[in-house]
Amino acid sequence: MVSTAEKKIDWAKVRSMRESLGISQAFISRRMGYKYSSGYSNLEKGVVRLSAEKAAILAEILHCKQEDFF
């Protein structure tokens, strides 16, 4: 069985969830504590890894469970 730490986040799925709710990257960036919208954008592009703390915030914003990201 693959642990959660070894799974890859499906950023296309996360982006689709975000867009279906009409939420901008800039909004999520501010809620996650980033100074610029590129903070979240880099996560969605897969350039930066998502921390457990930020994953919890993102799940709250998108009204889902963290497991839904995979």
Predicted model as a PDB file, atoms N, CA, C, CB and O in Angstrom, pLDDT in the B-factor column:
MODEL        1                                                                  
ATOM      1  N   MET A   1       0.843  -1.185   0.000  1.00 46.00           N  
ATOM      2  CA  MET A   1       0.000   0.000   0.000  1.00 46.00           C  
ATOM      3  C   MET A   1       0.890   1.251   0.000  1.00 46.00           C  
ATOM      4  CB  MET A   1      -0.960  -0.003   1.230  1.00 46.00           C  
ATOM      5  O   MET A   1       1.893   1.303   0.712  1.00 46.00           O  
ATOM      6  N   VAL A   2       0.527   2.231  -0.783  1.00 48.00           N  
ATOM      7  CA  VAL A   2       1.294   3.465  -0.892  1.00 48.00           C  
ATOM      8  C   VAL A   2       0.828   4.434   0.183  1.00 48.00           C  
ATOM      9  CB  VAL A   2       1.147   4.092  -2.303  1.00 48.00           C  
ATOM     10  O   VAL A   2      -0.367   4.697   0.318  1.00 48.00           O  
ATOM     11  N   SER A   3       1.777   4.966   0.948  1.00 48.00           N  
ATOM     12  CA  SER A   3       1.421   5.925   1.997  1.00 48.00           C  
ATOM     13  C   SER A   3       1.060   7.270   1.374  1.00 48.00           C  
ATOM     14  CB  SER A   3       2.585   6.092   3.007  1.00 48.00           C  
ATOM     15  O   SER A   3       1.399   7.553   0.225  1.00 48.00           O  
ATOM     16  N   THR A   4       0.375   8.080   2.152  1.00 52.00           N  
ATOM     17  CA  THR A   4      -0.036   9.405   1.679  1.00 52.00           C  
ATOM     18  C   THR A   4       1.168  10.244   1.304  1.00 52.00           C  
ATOM     19  CB  THR A   4      -0.862  10.125   2.743  1.00 52.00           C  
ATOM     20  O   THR A   4       1.101  11.017   0.348  1.00 52.00           O  
ATOM     21  N   ALA A   5       2.268  10.114   2.031  1.00 53.00           N  
ATOM     22  CA  ALA A   5       3.468  10.898   1.757  1.00 53.00           C  
ATOM     23  C   ALA A   5       4.068  10.549   0.401  1.00 53.00           C  
ATOM     24  CB  ALA A   5       4.501  10.679   2.853  1.00 53.00           C  
ATOM     25  O   ALA A   5       4.726  11.385  -0.219  1.00 53.00           O  
ATOM     26  N   GLU A   6       3.847   9.310  -0.070  1.00 56.00           N  
ATOM     27  CA  GLU A   6       4.410   8.875  -1.341  1.00 56.00           C  
ATOM     28  C   GLU A   6       3.498   9.176  -2.525  1.00 56.00           C  
ATOM     29  CB  GLU A   6       4.700   7.403  -1.291  1.00 56.00           C  
ATOM     30  O   GLU A   6       3.935   9.102  -3.674  1.00 56.00           O  
ATOM     31  N   LYS A   7       2.251   9.510  -2.264  1.00 77.00           N  
ATOM     32  CA  LYS A   7       1.312   9.807  -3.345  1.00 77.00           C  
ATOM     33  C   LYS A   7       1.620  11.186  -3.926  1.00 77.00           C  
ATOM     34  CB  LYS A   7      -0.156   9.743  -2.837  1.00 77.00           C  
ATOM     35  O   LYS A   7       2.133  12.073  -3.243  1.00 77.00           O  
ATOM     36  N   LYS A   8       1.297  11.331  -5.183  1.00 89.00           N  
ATOM     37  CA  LYS A   8       1.470  12.621  -5.852  1.00 89.00           C  
ATOM     38  C   LYS A   8       0.122  13.336  -5.911  1.00 89.00           C  
ATOM     39  CB  LYS A   8       2.064  12.436  -7.287  1.00 89.00           C  
ATOM     40  O   LYS A   8      -0.904  12.731  -6.222  1.00 89.00           O  
ATOM     41  N   ILE A   9       0.142  14.609  -5.612  1.00 92.00           N  
ATOM     42  CA  ILE A   9      -1.072  15.408  -5.690  1.00 92.00           C  
ATOM     43  C   ILE A   9      -1.422  15.602  -7.155  1.00 92.00           C  
ATOM     44  CB  ILE A   9      -0.899  16.777  -4.968  1.00 92.00           C  
ATOM     45  O   ILE A   9      -0.562  15.918  -7.977  1.00 92.00           O  
ATOM     46  N   ASP A  10      -2.679  15.412  -7.468  1.00 94.00           N  
ATOM     47  CA  ASP A  10      -3.182  15.623  -8.823  1.00 94.00           C  
ATOM     48  C   ASP A  10      -3.579  17.096  -8.938  1.00 94.00           C  
ATOM     49  CB  ASP A  10      -4.403  14.666  -9.148  1.00 94.00           C  
ATOM     50  O   ASP A  10      -4.720  17.472  -8.666  1.00 94.00           O  
ATOM     51  N   TRP A  11      -2.615  17.917  -9.346  1.00 94.00           N  
ATOM     52  CA  TRP A  11      -2.850  19.362  -9.385  1.00 94.00           C  
ATOM     53  C   TRP A  11      -3.887  19.754 -10.426  1.00 94.00           C  
ATOM     54  CB  TRP A  11      -1.556  20.089  -9.664  1.00 94.00           C  
ATOM     55  O   TRP A  11      -4.541  20.786 -10.281  1.00 94.00           O  
ATOM     56  N   ALA A  12      -4.051  18.947 -11.477  1.00 94.00           N  
ATOM     57  CA  ALA A  12      -5.108  19.225 -12.464  1.00 94.00           C  
ATOM     58  C   ALA A  12      -6.473  19.085 -11.793  1.00 94.00           C  
ATOM     59  CB  ALA A  12      -4.999  18.259 -13.694  1.00 94.00           C  
ATOM     60  O   ALA A  12      -7.391  19.860 -12.064  1.00 94.00           O  
ATOM     61  N   LYS A  13      -6.594  18.102 -10.926  1.00 95.00           N  
ATOM     62  CA  LYS A  13      -7.842  17.890 -10.187  1.00 95.00           C  
ATOM     63  C   LYS A  13      -8.082  19.045  -9.212  1.00 95.00           C  
ATOM     64  CB  LYS A  13      -7.804  16.540  -9.426  1.00 95.00           C  
ATOM     65  O   LYS A  13      -9.197  19.557  -9.106  1.00 95.00           O  
ATOM     66  N   VAL A  14      -7.037  19.445  -8.509  1.00 95.00           N  
ATOM     67  CA  VAL A  14      -7.155  20.558  -7.559  1.00 95.00           C  
ATOM     68  C   VAL A  14      -7.545  21.835  -8.297  1.00 95.00           C  
ATOM     69  CB  VAL A  14      -5.827  20.767  -6.784  1.00 95.00           C  
ATOM     70  O   VAL A  14      -8.408  22.587  -7.846  1.00 95.00           O  
ATOM     71  N   ARG A  15      -6.900  22.066  -9.433  1.00 96.00           N  
ATOM     72  CA  ARG A  15      -7.216  23.266 -10.219  1.00 96.00           C  
ATOM     73  C   ARG A  15      -8.669  23.239 -10.690  1.00 96.00           C  
ATOM     74  CB  ARG A  15      -6.268  23.383 -11.432  1.00 96.00           C  
ATOM     75  O   ARG A  15      -9.360  24.256 -10.648  1.00 96.00           O  
ATOM     76  N   SER A  16      -9.122  22.082 -11.132  1.00 96.00           N  
ATOM     77  CA  SER A  16     -10.506  21.936 -11.569  1.00 96.00           C  
ATOM     78  C   SER A  16     -11.477  22.225 -10.417  1.00 96.00           C  
ATOM     79  CB  SER A  16     -10.743  20.520 -12.125  1.00 96.00           C  
ATOM     80  O   SER A  16     -12.495  22.891 -10.607  1.00 96.00           O  
ATOM     81  N   MET A  17     -11.154  21.723  -9.236  1.00 96.00           N  
ATOM     82  CA  MET A  17     -11.986  21.983  -8.062  1.00 96.00           C  
ATOM     83  C   MET A  17     -12.026  23.475  -7.761  1.00 96.00           C  
ATOM     84  CB  MET A  17     -11.461  21.205  -6.841  1.00 96.00           C  
ATOM     85  O   MET A  17     -13.087  24.037  -7.493  1.00 96.00           O  
ATOM     86  N   ARG A  18     -10.861  24.108  -7.809  1.00 96.00           N  
ATOM     87  CA  ARG A  18     -10.771  25.546  -7.536  1.00 96.00           C  
ATOM     88  C   ARG A  18     -11.587  26.350  -8.533  1.00 96.00           C  
ATOM     89  CB  ARG A  18      -9.315  26.006  -7.568  1.00 96.00           C  
ATOM     90  O   ARG A  18     -12.347  27.240  -8.155  1.00 96.00           O  
ATOM     91  N   GLU A  19     -11.421  26.027  -9.813  1.00 96.00           N  
ATOM     92  CA  GLU A  19     -12.131  26.757 -10.861  1.00 96.00           C  
ATOM     93  C   GLU A  19     -13.638  26.534 -10.800  1.00 96.00           C  
ATOM     94  CB  GLU A  19     -11.609  26.347 -12.223  1.00 96.00           C  
ATOM     95  O   GLU A  19     -14.415  27.451 -11.066  1.00 96.00           O  
ATOM     96  N   SER A  20     -14.052  25.316 -10.449  1.00 96.00           N  
ATOM     97  CA  SER A  20     -15.493  25.039 -10.372  1.00 96.00           C  
ATOM     98  C   SER A  20     -16.158  25.840  -9.257  1.00 96.00           C  
ATOM     99  CB  SER A  20     -15.737  23.542 -10.151  1.00 96.00           C  
ATOM    100  O   SER A  20     -17.354  26.122  -9.315  1.00 96.00           O  
ATOM    101  N   LEU A  21     -15.376  26.205  -8.242  1.00 96.00           N  
ATOM    102  CA  LEU A  21     -15.888  27.033  -7.152  1.00 96.00           C  
ATOM    103  C   LEU A  21     -15.732  28.524  -7.442  1.00 96.00           C  
ATOM    104  CB  LEU A  21     -15.177  26.686  -5.857  1.00 96.00           C  
ATOM    105  O   LEU A  21     -16.200  29.359  -6.668  1.00 96.00           O  
ATOM    106  N   GLY A  22     -15.077  28.860  -8.550  1.00 97.00           N  
ATOM    107  CA  GLY A  22     -14.878  30.255  -8.922  1.00 97.00           C  
ATOM    108  C   GLY A  22     -13.877  30.969  -8.035  1.00 97.00           C  
ATOM    109  O   GLY A  22     -13.980  32.176  -7.820  1.00 97.00           O  
ATOM    110  N   ILE A  23     -12.908  30.224  -7.517  1.00 96.00           N  
ATOM    111  CA  ILE A  23     -11.906  30.790  -6.614  1.00 96.00           C  
ATOM    112  C   ILE A  23     -10.620  31.071  -7.383  1.00 96.00           C  
ATOM    113  CB  ILE A  23     -11.631  29.835  -5.425  1.00 96.00           C  
ATOM    114  O   ILE A  23     -10.135  30.222  -8.130  1.00 96.00           O  
ATOM    115  N   SER A  24     -10.083  32.252  -7.196  1.00 95.00           N  
ATOM    116  CA  SER A  24      -8.857  32.632  -7.901  1.00 95.00           C  
ATOM    117  C   SER A  24      -7.618  32.146  -7.151  1.00 95.00           C  
ATOM    118  CB  SER A  24      -8.797  34.155  -8.086  1.00 95.00           C  
ATOM    119  O   SER A  24      -7.662  31.878  -5.950  1.00 95.00           O  
ATOM    120  N   GLN A  25      -6.521  32.040  -7.884  1.00 95.00           N  
ATOM    121  CA  GLN A  25      -5.244  31.704  -7.261  1.00 95.00           C  
ATOM    122  C   GLN A  25      -4.838  32.787  -6.270  1.00 95.00           C  
ATOM    123  CB  GLN A  25      -4.151  31.518  -8.328  1.00 95.00           C  
ATOM    124  O   GLN A  25      -4.267  32.487  -5.222  1.00 95.00           O  
ATOM    125  N   ALA A  26      -5.128  34.032  -6.592  1.00 95.00           N  
ATOM    126  CA  ALA A  26      -4.777  35.140  -5.706  1.00 95.00           C  
ATOM    127  C   ALA A  26      -5.509  35.025  -4.370  1.00 95.00           C  
ATOM    128  CB  ALA A  26      -5.105  36.483  -6.374  1.00 95.00           C  
ATOM    129  O   ALA A  26      -4.928  35.299  -3.320  1.00 95.00           O  
ATOM    130  N   PHE A  27      -6.770  34.624  -4.403  1.00 95.00           N  
ATOM    131  CA  PHE A  27      -7.543  34.465  -3.171  1.00 95.00           C  
ATOM    132  C   PHE A  27      -6.929  33.380  -2.293  1.00 95.00           C  
ATOM    133  CB  PHE A  27      -9.013  34.125  -3.493  1.00 95.00           C  
ATOM    134  O   PHE A  27      -6.739  33.575  -1.092  1.00 95.00           O  
ATOM    135  N   ILE A  28      -6.619  32.231  -2.902  1.00 96.00           N  
ATOM    136  CA  ILE A  28      -6.027  31.134  -2.148  1.00 96.00           C  
ATOM    137  C   ILE A  28      -4.664  31.542  -1.602  1.00 96.00           C  
ATOM    138  CB  ILE A  28      -5.898  29.880  -3.027  1.00 96.00           C  
ATOM    139  O   ILE A  28      -4.334  31.226  -0.459  1.00 96.00           O  
ATOM    140  N   SER A  29      -3.874  32.241  -2.407  1.00 95.00           N  
ATOM    141  CA  SER A  29      -2.559  32.700  -1.950  1.00 95.00           C  
ATOM    142  C   SER A  29      -2.669  33.537  -0.688  1.00 95.00           C  
ATOM    143  CB  SER A  29      -1.867  33.505  -3.043  1.00 95.00           C  
ATOM    144  O   SER A  29      -1.910  33.340   0.261  1.00 95.00           O  
ATOM    145  N   ARG A  30      -3.609  34.467  -0.674  1.00 95.00           N  
ATOM    146  CA  ARG A  30      -3.782  35.324   0.505  1.00 95.00           C  
ATOM    147  C   ARG A  30      -4.221  34.507   1.716  1.00 95.00           C  
ATOM    148  CB  ARG A  30      -4.808  36.432   0.218  1.00 95.00           C  
ATOM    149  O   ARG A  30      -3.718  34.722   2.818  1.00 95.00           O  
ATOM    150  N   ARG A  31      -5.146  33.579   1.527  1.00 95.00           N  
ATOM    151  CA  ARG A  31      -5.642  32.749   2.643  1.00 95.00           C  
ATOM    152  C   ARG A  31      -4.562  31.823   3.190  1.00 95.00           C  
ATOM    153  CB  ARG A  31      -6.845  31.918   2.192  1.00 95.00           C  
ATOM    154  O   ARG A  31      -4.568  31.477   4.371  1.00 95.00           O  
ATOM    155  N   MET A  32      -3.626  31.422   2.312  1.00 94.00           N  
ATOM    156  CA  MET A  32      -2.548  30.532   2.739  1.00 94.00           C  
ATOM    157  C   MET A  32      -1.374  31.301   3.331  1.00 94.00           C  
ATOM    158  CB  MET A  32      -2.073  29.690   1.569  1.00 94.00           C  
ATOM    159  O   MET A  32      -0.414  30.696   3.810  1.00 94.00           O  
ATOM    160  N   GLY A  33      -1.444  32.633   3.302  1.00 94.00           N  
ATOM    161  CA  GLY A  33      -0.414  33.447   3.922  1.00 94.00           C  
ATOM    162  C   GLY A  33       0.713  33.877   3.004  1.00 94.00           C  
ATOM    163  O   GLY A  33       1.721  34.411   3.467  1.00 94.00           O  
ATOM    164  N   TYR A  34       0.555  33.648   1.698  1.00 92.00           N  
ATOM    165  CA  TYR A  34       1.582  34.090   0.761  1.00 92.00           C  
ATOM    166  C   TYR A  34       1.422  35.576   0.479  1.00 92.00           C  
ATOM    167  CB  TYR A  34       1.514  33.281  -0.551  1.00 92.00           C  
ATOM    168  O   TYR A  34       0.307  36.097   0.473  1.00 92.00           O  
ATOM    169  N   LYS A  35       2.522  36.245   0.251  1.00 92.00           N  
ATOM    170  CA  LYS A  35       2.495  37.677  -0.043  1.00 92.00           C  
ATOM    171  C   LYS A  35       2.045  37.930  -1.485  1.00 92.00           C  
ATOM    172  CB  LYS A  35       3.883  38.300   0.197  1.00 92.00           C  
ATOM    173  O   LYS A  35       1.366  38.917  -1.768  1.00 92.00           O  
ATOM    174  N   TYR A  36       2.429  37.028  -2.390  1.00 91.00           N  
ATOM    175  CA  TYR A  36       2.097  37.177  -3.804  1.00 91.00           C  
ATOM    176  C   TYR A  36       1.330  35.950  -4.288  1.00 91.00           C  
ATOM    177  CB  TYR A  36       3.377  37.388  -4.651  1.00 91.00           C  
ATOM    178  O   TYR A  36       1.446  34.870  -3.707  1.00 91.00           O  
ATOM    179  N   SER A  37       0.549  36.117  -5.349  1.00 90.00           N  
ATOM    180  CA  SER A  37      -0.235  34.997  -5.877  1.00 90.00           C  
ATOM    181  C   SER A  37       0.652  33.899  -6.457  1.00 90.00           C  
ATOM    182  CB  SER A  37      -1.201  35.492  -6.943  1.00 90.00           C  
ATOM    183  O   SER A  37       0.206  32.764  -6.620  1.00 90.00           O  
ATOM    184  N   SER A  38       1.894  34.228  -6.765  1.00 92.00           N  
ATOM    185  CA  SER A  38       2.808  33.215  -7.288  1.00 92.00           C  
ATOM    186  C   SER A  38       3.111  32.142  -6.239  1.00 92.00           C  
ATOM    187  CB  SER A  38       4.109  33.871  -7.758  1.00 92.00           C  
ATOM    188  O   SER A  38       3.544  31.043  -6.587  1.00 92.00           O  
ATOM    189  N   GLY A  39       2.889  32.451  -4.974  1.00 91.00           N  
ATOM    190  CA  GLY A  39       3.094  31.467  -3.912  1.00 91.00           C  
ATOM    191  C   GLY A  39       2.233  30.237  -4.133  1.00 91.00           C  
ATOM    192  O   GLY A  39       2.723  29.110  -4.065  1.00 91.00           O  
ATOM    193  N   TYR A  40       0.953  30.451  -4.396  1.00 94.00           N  
ATOM    194  CA  TYR A  40       0.057  29.328  -4.669  1.00 94.00           C  
ATOM    195  C   TYR A  40       0.248  28.815  -6.086  1.00 94.00           C  
ATOM    196  CB  TYR A  40      -1.401  29.738  -4.450  1.00 94.00           C  
ATOM    197  O   TYR A  40       0.195  27.607  -6.317  1.00 94.00           O  
ATOM    198  N   SER A  41       0.465  29.702  -7.025  1.00 94.00           N  
ATOM    199  CA  SER A  41       0.659  29.305  -8.420  1.00 94.00           C  
ATOM    200  C   SER A  41       1.789  28.291  -8.554  1.00 94.00           C  
ATOM    201  CB  SER A  41       0.950  30.532  -9.287  1.00 94.00           C  
ATOM    202  O   SER A  41       1.677  27.325  -9.309  1.00 94.00           O  
ATOM    203  N   ASN A  42       2.866  28.512  -7.828  1.00 94.00           N  
ATOM    204  CA  ASN A  42       3.998  27.573  -7.871  1.00 94.00           C  
ATOM    205  C   ASN A  42       3.618  26.206  -7.307  1.00 94.00           C  
ATOM    206  CB  ASN A  42       5.189  28.141  -7.091  1.00 94.00           C  
ATOM    207  O   ASN A  42       4.136  25.185  -7.759  1.00 94.00           O  
ATOM    208  N   LEU A  43       2.728  26.178  -6.336  1.00 94.00           N  
ATOM    209  CA  LEU A  43       2.232  24.906  -5.819  1.00 94.00           C  
ATOM    210  C   LEU A  43       1.448  24.173  -6.907  1.00 94.00           C  
ATOM    211  CB  LEU A  43       1.347  25.130  -4.567  1.00 94.00           C  
ATOM    212  O   LEU A  43       1.672  22.991  -7.166  1.00 94.00           O  
ATOM    213  N   GLU A  44       0.524  24.900  -7.537  1.00 92.00           N  
ATOM    214  CA  GLU A  44      -0.343  24.304  -8.555  1.00 92.00           C  
ATOM    215  C   GLU A  44       0.451  23.824  -9.769  1.00 92.00           C  
ATOM    216  CB  GLU A  44      -1.401  25.309  -8.995  1.00 92.00           C  
ATOM    217  O   GLU A  44       0.052  22.871 -10.438  1.00 92.00           O  
ATOM    218  N   LYS A  45       1.563  24.479 -10.050  1.00 93.00           N  
ATOM    219  CA  LYS A  45       2.437  24.064 -11.155  1.00 93.00           C  
ATOM    220  C   LYS A  45       3.310  22.881 -10.775  1.00 93.00           C  
ATOM    221  CB  LYS A  45       3.315  25.224 -11.597  1.00 93.00           C  
ATOM    222  O   LYS A  45       3.912  22.246 -11.641  1.00 93.00           O  
ATOM    223  N   GLY A  46       3.384  22.580  -9.481  1.00 89.00           N  
ATOM    224  CA  GLY A  46       4.221  21.488  -9.019  1.00 89.00           C  
ATOM    225  C   GLY A  46       5.664  21.877  -8.801  1.00 89.00           C  
ATOM    226  O   GLY A  46       6.521  21.009  -8.634  1.00 89.00           O  
ATOM    227  N   VAL A  47       5.950  23.173  -8.800  1.00 92.00           N  
ATOM    228  CA  VAL A  47       7.310  23.673  -8.608  1.00 92.00           C  
ATOM    229  C   VAL A  47       7.723  23.567  -7.139  1.00 92.00           C  
ATOM    230  CB  VAL A  47       7.420  25.133  -9.089  1.00 92.00           C  
ATOM    231  O   VAL A  47       8.884  23.306  -6.824  1.00 92.00           O  
ATOM    232  N   VAL A  48       6.749  23.774  -6.245  1.00 91.00           N  
ATOM    233  CA  VAL A  48       6.983  23.769  -4.805  1.00 91.00           C  
ATOM    234  C   VAL A  48       6.117  22.683  -4.179  1.00 91.00           C  
ATOM    235  CB  VAL A  48       6.675  25.164  -4.175  1.00 91.00           C  
ATOM    236  O   VAL A  48       4.996  22.444  -4.628  1.00 91.00           O  
ATOM    237  N   ARG A  49       6.632  22.031  -3.149  1.00 92.00           N  
ATOM    238  CA  ARG A  49       5.869  20.984  -2.454  1.00 92.00           C  
ATOM    239  C   ARG A  49       4.873  21.604  -1.490  1.00 92.00           C  
ATOM    240  CB  ARG A  49       6.812  20.029  -1.698  1.00 92.00           C  
ATOM    241  O   ARG A  49       5.130  22.646  -0.887  1.00 92.00           O  
ATOM    242  N   LEU A  50       3.739  20.947  -1.358  1.00 92.00           N  
ATOM    243  CA  LEU A  50       2.684  21.390  -0.457  1.00 92.00           C  
ATOM    244  C   LEU A  50       2.927  20.819   0.938  1.00 92.00           C  
ATOM    245  CB  LEU A  50       1.294  20.965  -0.987  1.00 92.00           C  
ATOM    246  O   LEU A  50       3.006  19.604   1.115  1.00 92.00           O  
ATOM    247  N   SER A  51       3.043  21.700   1.919  1.00 92.00           N  
ATOM    248  CA  SER A  51       3.247  21.251   3.299  1.00 92.00           C  
ATOM    249  C   SER A  51       1.919  20.765   3.875  1.00 92.00           C  
ATOM    250  CB  SER A  51       3.841  22.395   4.177  1.00 92.00           C  
ATOM    251  O   SER A  51       0.854  21.075   3.341  1.00 92.00           O  
ATOM    252  N   ALA A  52       1.987  20.014   4.948  1.00 92.00           N  
ATOM    253  CA  ALA A  52       0.781  19.503   5.604  1.00 92.00           C  
ATOM    254  C   ALA A  52      -0.088  20.658   6.102  1.00 92.00           C  
ATOM    255  CB  ALA A  52       1.156  18.570   6.777  1.00 92.00           C  
ATOM    256  O   ALA A  52      -1.315  20.605   6.019  1.00 92.00           O  
ATOM    257  N   GLU A  53       0.555  21.690   6.614  1.00 94.00           N  
ATOM    258  CA  GLU A  53      -0.184  22.855   7.115  1.00 94.00           C  
ATOM    259  C   GLU A  53      -0.939  23.548   5.987  1.00 94.00           C  
ATOM    260  CB  GLU A  53       0.773  23.848   7.796  1.00 94.00           C  
ATOM    261  O   GLU A  53      -2.114  23.887   6.129  1.00 94.00           O  
ATOM    262  N   LYS A  54      -0.253  23.755   4.867  1.00 94.00           N  
ATOM    263  CA  LYS A  54      -0.886  24.420   3.724  1.00 94.00           C  
ATOM    264  C   LYS A  54      -1.963  23.525   3.092  1.00 94.00           C  
ATOM    265  CB  LYS A  54       0.178  24.798   2.669  1.00 94.00           C  
ATOM    266  O   LYS A  54      -2.964  24.025   2.578  1.00 94.00           O  
ATOM    267  N   ALA A  55      -1.756  22.209   3.131  1.00 94.00           N  
ATOM    268  CA  ALA A  55      -2.746  21.276   2.592  1.00 94.00           C  
ATOM    269  C   ALA A  55      -4.050  21.366   3.374  1.00 94.00           C  
ATOM    270  CB  ALA A  55      -2.207  19.835   2.624  1.00 94.00           C  
ATOM    271  O   ALA A  55      -5.133  21.303   2.792  1.00 94.00           O  
ATOM    272  N   ALA A  56      -3.947  21.513   4.684  1.00 95.00           N  
ATOM    273  CA  ALA A  56      -5.136  21.646   5.523  1.00 95.00           C  
ATOM    274  C   ALA A  56      -5.898  22.925   5.184  1.00 95.00           C  
ATOM    275  CB  ALA A  56      -4.749  21.637   7.011  1.00 95.00           C  
ATOM    276  O   ALA A  56      -7.127  22.922   5.119  1.00 95.00           O  
ATOM    277  N   ILE A  57      -5.171  24.008   4.971  1.00 95.00           N  
ATOM    278  CA  ILE A  57      -5.799  25.283   4.610  1.00 95.00           C  
ATOM    279  C   ILE A  57      -6.463  25.168   3.246  1.00 95.00           C  
ATOM    280  CB  ILE A  57      -4.759  26.429   4.607  1.00 95.00           C  
ATOM    281  O   ILE A  57      -7.587  25.633   3.061  1.00 95.00           O  
ATOM    282  N   LEU A  58      -5.776  24.551   2.291  1.00 96.00           N  
ATOM    283  CA  LEU A  58      -6.318  24.405   0.941  1.00 96.00           C  
ATOM    284  C   LEU A  58      -7.588  23.561   0.958  1.00 96.00           C  
ATOM    285  CB  LEU A  58      -5.274  23.774   0.005  1.00 96.00           C  
ATOM    286  O   LEU A  58      -8.560  23.891   0.279  1.00 96.00           O  
ATOM    287  N   ALA A  59      -7.587  22.479   1.725  1.00 96.00           N  
ATOM    288  CA  ALA A  59      -8.777  21.623   1.816  1.00 96.00           C  
ATOM    289  C   ALA A  59      -9.953  22.405   2.398  1.00 96.00           C  
ATOM    290  CB  ALA A  59      -8.485  20.371   2.682  1.00 96.00           C  
ATOM    291  O   ALA A  59     -11.091  22.245   1.959  1.00 96.00           O  
ATOM    292  N   GLU A  60      -9.674  23.239   3.375  1.00 96.00           N  
ATOM    293  CA  GLU A  60     -10.736  24.057   3.970  1.00 96.00           C  
ATOM    294  C   GLU A  60     -11.304  25.038   2.940  1.00 96.00           C  
ATOM    295  CB  GLU A  60     -10.201  24.826   5.200  1.00 96.00           C  
ATOM    296  O   GLU A  60     -12.520  25.207   2.849  1.00 96.00           O  
ATOM    297  N   ILE A  61     -10.439  25.673   2.178  1.00 96.00           N  
ATOM    298  CA  ILE A  61     -10.869  26.643   1.167  1.00 96.00           C  
ATOM    299  C   ILE A  61     -11.717  25.963   0.091  1.00 96.00           C  
ATOM    300  CB  ILE A  61      -9.646  27.330   0.524  1.00 96.00           C  
ATOM    301  O   ILE A  61     -12.730  26.507  -0.349  1.00 96.00           O  
ATOM    302  N   LEU A  62     -11.289  24.764  -0.326  1.00 96.00           N  
ATOM    303  CA  LEU A  62     -11.981  24.055  -1.412  1.00 96.00           C  
ATOM    304  C   LEU A  62     -13.133  23.190  -0.910  1.00 96.00           C  
ATOM    305  CB  LEU A  62     -10.996  23.189  -2.173  1.00 96.00           C  
ATOM    306  O   LEU A  62     -13.774  22.499  -1.701  1.00 96.00           O  
ATOM    307  N   HIS A  63     -13.403  23.220   0.387  1.00 96.00           N  
ATOM    308  CA  HIS A  63     -14.509  22.454   0.984  1.00 96.00           C  
ATOM    309  C   HIS A  63     -14.395  20.964   0.656  1.00 96.00           C  
ATOM    310  CB  HIS A  63     -15.862  22.997   0.490  1.00 96.00           C  
ATOM    311  O   HIS A  63     -15.354  20.350   0.187  1.00 96.00           O  
ATOM    312  N   CYS A  64     -13.230  20.397   0.903  1.00 96.00           N  
ATOM    313  CA  CYS A  64     -13.007  18.987   0.630  1.00 96.00           C  
ATOM    314  C   CYS A  64     -12.055  18.412   1.668  1.00 96.00           C  
ATOM    315  CB  CYS A  64     -12.451  18.784  -0.793  1.00 96.00           C  
ATOM    316  O   CYS A  64     -11.616  19.113   2.580  1.00 96.00           O  
ATOM    317  N   LYS A  65     -11.743  17.142   1.522  1.00 95.00           N  
ATOM    318  CA  LYS A  65     -10.759  16.487   2.376  1.00 95.00           C  
ATOM    319  C   LYS A  65      -9.423  16.499   1.661  1.00 95.00           C  
ATOM    320  CB  LYS A  65     -11.190  15.035   2.732  1.00 95.00           C  
ATOM    321  O   LYS A  65      -9.377  16.570   0.433  1.00 95.00           O  
ATOM    322  N   GLN A  66      -8.340  16.429   2.411  1.00 94.00           N  
ATOM    323  CA  GLN A  66      -7.009  16.409   1.809  1.00 94.00           C  
ATOM    324  C   GLN A  66      -6.846  15.197   0.905  1.00 94.00           C  
ATOM    325  CB  GLN A  66      -5.926  16.409   2.894  1.00 94.00           C  
ATOM    326  O   GLN A  66      -6.113  15.264  -0.081  1.00 94.00           O  
ATOM    327  N   GLU A  67      -7.507  14.100   1.214  1.00 94.00           N  
ATOM    328  CA  GLU A  67      -7.415  12.885   0.411  1.00 94.00           C  
ATOM    329  C   GLU A  67      -7.956  13.102  -1.002  1.00 94.00           C  
ATOM    330  CB  GLU A  67      -8.172  11.749   1.089  1.00 94.00           C  
ATOM    331  O   GLU A  67      -7.597  12.370  -1.924  1.00 94.00           O  
ATOM    332  N   ASP A  68      -8.817  14.105  -1.173  1.00 94.00           N  
ATOM    333  CA  ASP A  68      -9.400  14.409  -2.484  1.00 94.00           C  
ATOM    334  C   ASP A  68      -8.368  14.977  -3.459  1.00 94.00           C  
ATOM    335  CB  ASP A  68     -10.550  15.393  -2.326  1.00 94.00           C  
ATOM    336  O   ASP A  68      -8.635  15.059  -4.658  1.00 94.00           O  
ATOM    337  N   PHE A  69      -7.208  15.365  -2.966  1.00 93.00           N  
ATOM    338  CA  PHE A  69      -6.166  15.933  -3.819  1.00 93.00           C  
ATOM    339  C   PHE A  69      -5.441  14.886  -4.636  1.00 93.00           C  
ATOM    340  CB  PHE A  69      -5.175  16.685  -2.986  1.00 93.00           C  
ATOM    341  O   PHE A  69      -4.735  15.223  -5.586  1.00 93.00           O  
ATOM    342  N   PHE A  70      -5.605  13.602  -4.277  1.00 91.00           N  
ATOM    343  CA  PHE A  70      -4.863  12.532  -4.935  1.00 91.00           C  
ATOM    344  C   PHE A  70      -5.705  11.815  -5.978  1.00 91.00           C  
ATOM    345  CB  PHE A  70      -4.361  11.538  -3.911  1.00 91.00           C  
ATOM    346  O   PHE A  70      -5.225  10.884  -6.625  1.00 91.00           O  
TER     347      PHE A  70                                                      
ENDMDL                                                                          
END                                                                             
